[in-house]
Amino acid sequence: MYRAPLEELRFVLEELLGTGQLAAYPAFADYTDEVGASILQEAARFAESVLEPLNRPGDREGAHWTPDGVSTPKGFKEAYAQFVSDGWQQLGTDPRFGGQRVPQALNCAVQELWGASNLSFELCPMLTHGAVHALELCGSEAQQQLFLPRMASGEWTGTMVLTEPQAGSDLGEVRTRAVPEGDHYRLFGQKIFITWGEHDYTDNIIHMVLARIEGAPAGVKGISLFIVPKVLVNADGSLGERNEVRCISIEHKLGIHASPTCVLQFGQDRGAIAYLVGQPNRGLEYMFIMMNTARLGVGVQSYAVGDRAFQHAAEYARTRLQGKPAGAADAKRLPIIHHPDVRRMLLTMKSCTEASRAVAFYAGQQLDLAAHHPDAAARAAAQARADLLIPIVKAWNTETANEVAAIGVQVHGGMGFVEETGAAQYVRDVRITTIYEGTTGIQANDLIGRKIGRDRGAALSALISDMRRELEALEPRGEMPGETRDAALQAVALLESASRSLVGNIAAAPERALAVSVPFLKLCGLVTGGWLLAKSAAIAAAGRGAAGKDFYQSKIRTARFYAKQVLPQAIGLAKVVEEGAASVLEAEPERV
Ligand SMILES: Cc1cc2nc3c(=O)[nH]c(=O)nc-3n(C[C@H](O)[C@H](O)[C@H](O)COP(=O)(O)OP(=O)(O)OC[C@H]3O[C@@H](n4cnc5c(N)ncnc54)[C@H](O)[C@@H]3O)c2cc1C
């Protein structure tokens, strides 16, 4: 059974991040910790009682394709209807379109509950959110009025339609054609891998599609963003004719079986009617708005599955009898959780999940400060920090969650490898998170190219000095030993020296920087997680919040475990960043 980690979520929101303080900004004037706690309580109920029971049956049954459309596994359609009628889709969207604005960190917490209980289900609301956000920021007034209220409520869902067979990571290769026709365009082309591109939930789907207007420049500078409704919408909001967009098949894949991954054909005859969003040729820039929200969302959903895998593994480890205590041959057999190595595995899962959660919520909070802080300089600094952190959340969290889910199988022994126990589903489901919304390699390119290269490491240096300053100020107290803080400080120092070496290379020898960009990104995630866990331990040692004593003690111990058993990886990663590039570059492509 999945249990929403409410005490932990509240700790991170209320005590680590002080989310309640956002009430000082007009946008969050009605927000309090109590409001956040009651939203979480209700979301937990929905996740535990509606979404979780559908997770394994949905994996077994999968989505079905027919020439008339796609049907979702039994129970999904009803769950979605309840999700919408309970108002969950509206959480986090602009009140102008019927939404309820809440702090991003709380949004992350709620998304975690959906992702942990049923990743396939969560993808549809997540992508709708991204589409809503892009239209809120870039759509015309008329487009907003026509589409947003029904997308924000969940009455219609949204998609993100970028990928083509020859254009995956390299979106400059997008070939879908847009031909102008009066006040709209006609689209022709095939898109692949479109998540929830077709389904039986709603009577309309609003596709946000990248295409190239005839005569546009080649490459990324010639891509525009279009709205393509599955069913055309009349000016009065009523539904009109079916548009020329068809799902011609769905993929058979490793995981997330209940989430249809669609091949969409636009324009078999006259072309799919499409409406340009914003200016021509600025589509990729607009799509990035959507991708940033989605990348944070993927970082959240990955550790959410990791947490589910942890809970599952811990439950198994408490009941599976195997072996006896070391040196006591006559003793009774013990649940495997008594073996130190099993506890090590479980603590690795737990501590990495807690670190990933803290990093994701922290990044979410930076987005709120960037949008709502009254001081322009503070807004700019928060935006720079959010921009820096988003590829880290996307890539480090997802890579880590893959390891966490795999350890979950290991805790189960052979029973983890058979489908019956359910541990394997988490490994299969979470596997996609390092791939979609930009692979780990692409996130690392973004981190070192756009986020560090452009400001010559200024945003990263600011983060490093904040981490150091805060860690130096932490007083060892009670059960929070100085060694947790010291380990975090040492890791910050390693990150600082690795950054110096990397920043030097970005301009002078970009290939060298690219050869170690993923290890560098992992180092950033690992160290940021170490900082936030050490801070958490110090807060827990003071024990002033609403959580119970056991929770605080566990928090302190988990942080210590991370400092002692996980954070030392920083030594190896820093060495790779400083010395490892040549070993990649000397391997010629044809000789690897
Ligand atoms: C289940 C699923 C759901 C998806 N949902 C959607 C969706 O809703 N909408 C949508 O538009 N797309 C979607 N995608 C597509 C997804 O975003 C792409 O698969 C992903 O961006 C990678 O592109 P690709 O598969 O073409 O791999 P490629 O781009 O061919 O990459 C292959 C490998 O090469 C590496 N690589 C490529 N270029 C570089 C580079 N410049 N530097 C370093 N390494 C590089 C990659 O990191 C990767 O390891 C989905 C895919 C799947 C499988």
The ligand as a Tripos MOL2 file, in Angstrom:
@<TRIPOS>MOLECULE
LIG
   53    58     1     0     0
SMALL
NO_CHARGES

@<TRIPOS>ATOM
      1 C1          7.3750    7.1210  -23.6730 C.3       1 LIG1
      2 C2          7.7950    8.3630  -24.3770 C.ar      1 LIG1
      3 C3          7.0190    9.4980  -24.2590 C.ar      1 LIG1
      4 C4          7.3710   10.6490  -24.9530 C.ar      1 LIG1
      5 N1          6.5350   11.7470  -24.9130 N.ar      1 LIG1
      6 C5          6.7700   12.7730  -25.7720 C.ar      1 LIG1
      7 C6          5.8140   13.8210  -25.9260 C.ar      1 LIG1
      8 O1          4.7780   13.8530  -25.2640 O.2       1 LIG1
      9 N2          6.0670   14.7860  -26.8550 N.ar      1 LIG1
     10 C7          7.1890   14.7870  -27.6110 C.ar      1 LIG1
     11 O2          7.3440   15.6740  -28.4300 O.2       1 LIG1
     12 N3          8.1260   13.8280  -27.4690 N.ar      1 LIG1
     13 C8          7.9400   12.8230  -26.5770 C.ar      1 LIG1
     14 N4          8.8520   11.8160  -26.4490 N.ar      1 LIG1
     15 C9         10.0900   11.8900  -27.2130 C.3       1 LIG1
     16 C10        11.2940   12.1670  -26.3290 C.3       1 LIG1
     17 O3         11.2770   13.4800  -25.8670 O.3       1 LIG1
     18 C11        12.5500   11.8200  -27.1440 C.3       1 LIG1
     19 O4         12.5880   10.4090  -27.2470 O.3       1 LIG1
     20 C12        13.8160   12.3460  -26.5070 C.3       1 LIG1
     21 O5         13.8480   13.7450  -26.5640 O.3       1 LIG1
     22 C13        15.0650   11.7920  -27.1540 C.3       1 LIG1
     23 O6         15.0220   11.8590  -28.5550 O.3       1 LIG1
     24 P1         15.3310   10.5580  -29.4110 P.3       1 LIG1
     25 O7         14.4950    9.4560  -28.8820 O.co2     1 LIG1
     26 O8         15.2080   10.8920  -30.8290 O.co2     1 LIG1
     27 O9         16.8160   10.1950  -29.0560 O.3       1 LIG1
     28 P2         18.1070   10.8130  -29.7720 P.3       1 LIG1
     29 O10        17.9770   12.2820  -29.8820 O.co2     1 LIG1
     30 O11        18.3980   10.0300  -30.9920 O.co2     1 LIG1
     31 O12        19.2290   10.5090  -28.6700 O.3       1 LIG1
     32 C14        19.8820    9.2430  -28.5650 C.3       1 LIG1
     33 C15        21.0560    9.3930  -27.5940 C.3       1 LIG1
     34 O13        21.9890   10.3460  -28.1060 O.3       1 LIG1
     35 C16        22.2150   11.3770  -27.1580 C.3       1 LIG1
     36 N5         22.3450   12.6660  -27.8250 N.ar      1 LIG1
     37 C17        21.6330   13.1380  -28.8700 C.ar      1 LIG1
     38 N6         22.0320   14.3770  -29.1800 N.ar      1 LIG1
     39 C18        22.9900   14.7150  -28.3040 C.ar      1 LIG1
     40 C19        23.7860   15.8750  -28.0920 C.ar      1 LIG1
     41 N7         23.6590   16.9710  -28.8290 N.pl3     1 LIG1
     42 N8         24.6740   15.8640  -27.0720 N.ar      1 LIG1
     43 C20        24.8180   14.7620  -26.2960 C.ar      1 LIG1
     44 N9         24.1010   13.6550  -26.4490 N.ar      1 LIG1
     45 C21        23.1950   13.6240  -27.4400 C.ar      1 LIG1
     46 C22        21.0020   11.3500  -26.2290 C.3       1 LIG1
     47 O14        21.3230   11.8630  -24.9440 O.3       1 LIG1
     48 C23        20.6460    9.8700  -26.2050 C.3       1 LIG1
     49 O15        21.3890    9.2210  -25.2350 O.3       1 LIG1
     50 C24         8.5490   10.6730  -25.7270 C.ar      1 LIG1
     51 C25         9.3530    9.5310  -25.8090 C.ar      1 LIG1
     52 C26         8.9680    8.3820  -25.1730 C.ar      1 LIG1
     53 C27         9.8240    7.1520  -25.3370 C.3       1 LIG1
@<TRIPOS>BOND
     1     1     2 1
     2     2     3 ar
     3     2    52 ar
     4     3     4 ar
     5     4     5 ar
     6     4    50 ar
     7     5     6 ar
     8     6     7 ar
     9     6    13 1
    10     7     8 2
    11     7     9 ar
    12     9    10 ar
    13    10    11 2
    14    10    12 ar
    15    12    13 ar
    16    13    14 ar
    17    14    15 1
    18    14    50 ar
    19    15    16 1
    20    16    17 1
    21    16    18 1
    22    18    19 1
    23    18    20 1
    24    20    21 1
    25    20    22 1
    26    22    23 1
    27    23    24 1
    28    24    25 2
    29    24    26 1
    30    24    27 1
    31    27    28 1
    32    28    29 2
    33    28    30 1
    34    28    31 1
    35    31    32 1
    36    32    33 1
    37    33    34 1
    38    33    48 1
    39    34    35 1
    40    35    36 1
    41    35    46 1
    42    36    37 ar
    43    36    45 ar
    44    37    38 ar
    45    38    39 ar
    46    39    40 ar
    47    39    45 ar
    48    40    41 1
    49    40    42 ar
    50    42    43 ar
    51    43    44 ar
    52    44    45 ar
    53    46    47 1
    54    46    48 1
    55    48    49 1
    56    50    51 ar
    57    51    52 ar
    58    52    53 1
@<TRIPOS>SUBSTRUCTURE
     1 LIG1         1 GROUP 0 **** ****
